[in-house]
């Protein structure tokens, strides 16, 4: 079984919406390109360090998209560093999870992790709140049963 694990630091970015500029359509999210550049660099470094070759058959991708908690999740005054008991774990707000998957799938292809993101046959993903924004992922070669 072949496995690649990687953590991409920074706030996860979505891909999906386009906007028209003259005759051209461009990605509406201006933060996507720099995030993708960082993602590709981190993925390629992980492949080299872990000795993993490009996946050319079906893969399973597990990913956790972590967003930095807002100040409202913490107490105030002397409790400013204490997480409130009511603070949620899961980020049930924008961006849409499928748009995050789209951005990650394309980064996996452009980094040379997978031949094409159509090889991703199953996903296990979540959006959570945490201390440090990042995407932690694991790509696993599917085995026939």
C-alpha positions in Angstrom: 0.0 0.0 0.0 1.3 3.4 -0.9 0.5 6.4 1.3 1.4 10.1 1.2 0.8 12.4 4.2 1.2 16.2 4.1 0.3 19.3 6.0 -0.2 22.5 3.9 0.1 25.5 6.2 -2.2 28.5 5.8 -5.9 29.2 5.4 -7.5 26.6 3.1 -8.9 28.2 -0.1 -11.9 27.3 -2.2 -12.2 27.0 -5.9 -15.3 27.2 -8.0 -16.8 30.5 -8.7 -15.7 32.4 -11.8 -16.1 36.0 -12.7 -16.1 37.4 -16.2 -13.5 40.0 -17.3 -14.1 40.9 -20.9 -14.0 37.7 -22.9 -12.3 35.8 -20.2 -13.5 34.0 -17.0 -11.1 34.1 -14.1 -11.2 32.5 -10.6 -13.2 34.8 -8.3 -11.1 33.8 -5.3 -7.9 35.9 -5.5 -6.3 34.0 -2.6 -6.5 30.7 -4.5 -3.4 31.1 -6.7 -0.9 31.8 -3.9 -2.5 29.0 -1.8 -2.2 26.6 -4.6 1.5 27.6 -5.2 2.2 26.8 -1.5 0.2 23.6 -1.6 2.1 22.3 -4.7 5.4 23.1 -3.1 4.5 21.3 0.2 3.0 18.3 -1.7 6.1 17.9 -3.9 8.4 18.2 -0.9 6.3 15.5 1.0 6.5 13.2 -2.0 10.3 13.6 -2.2 10.8 13.1 1.6 8.5 10.1 1.8 9.8 8.5 -1.5 6.3 8.4 -2.9 5.8 8.2 -6.7 2.9 9.7 -8.7 -0.4 7.8 -8.1 -1.7 6.4 -11.4 -4.5 4.3 -10.1 -7.5 4.9 -7.8 -6.9 6.7 -4.6 -8.7 7.6 -1.3 -8.1 11.1 0.1 -8.6 12.0 3.7 -8.4 15.7 4.5 -9.0 18.0 7.4 -9.4 21.7 6.5 -8.6 23.7 9.7 -9.6 27.3 10.1 -8.3 29.6 12.9 -10.9 30.1 15.6 -12.3 33.6 15.9 -11.9 35.6 19.1 -15.6 35.0 19.9 -14.8 31.4 20.6 -12.7 32.5 23.6 -13.5 34.1 26.9 -12.8 37.7 27.8 -10.5 39.5 30.2 -8.4 37.0 32.3 -10.1 34.2 30.3 -9.1 35.6 26.9 -7.0 32.5 26.2 -9.6 30.0 27.5 -11.8 28.3 24.9 -15.5 28.6 25.7 -17.4 25.4 26.5 -19.9 26.3 23.8 -17.2 26.9 21.0 -18.0 24.5 18.1 -15.5 22.0 16.7 -16.9 21.9 13.2 -16.9 25.0 10.9 -20.5 25.1 9.6 -20.1 28.2 7.5 -18.5 29.2 4.2 -16.6 28.1 2.2 -18.4 25.1 0.9 -16.7 21.8 1.5 -17.0 20.7 -2.1 -15.2 23.8 -3.3 -12.4 23.1 -0.9 -12.1 19.5 -2.3 -12.0 20.9 -5.8 -9.1 23.2 -5.0 -7.3 20.3 -3.2 -7.9 17.9 -6.0 -6.5 20.3 -8.6 -3.5 20.9 -6.4 -2.8 17.2 -6.1 -2.9 16.9 -9.9 -0.7 20.0 -10.5 1.8 18.8 -7.9 2.1 15.5 -9.7 0.7 13.5 -6.7 -2.0 12.0 -8.9 -2.1 11.7 -12.7 -5.5 13.3 -12.6 -7.9 14.1 -9.8 -10.5 11.8 -11.5 -8.5 9.0 -9.8 -9.9 10.2 -6.5 -12.6 7.6 -6.0 -13.5 8.4 -2.4 -13.0 11.3 0.1 -13.2 11.6 3.9 -13.2 15.3 4.6 -14.1 17.7 7.4 -13.9 21.5 8.2 -12.9 22.3 11.7 -11.9 25.2 13.9 -8.4 25.1 15.4 -5.4 27.1 16.5 -3.5 27.0 13.3 -5.1 27.1 9.8 -4.0 24.3 7.5 -5.0 21.3 5.4 -3.8 18.0 6.7 -4.2 15.2 4.1 -3.5 11.6 3.5 -3.6 10.0 0.0 -3.9 6.3 0.0 -3.7 4.0 -3.1 -7.0 2.0 -3.3 -6.6 -1.7 -3.4 -9.1 -4.0 -5.1 -11.1 -6.1 -2.7 
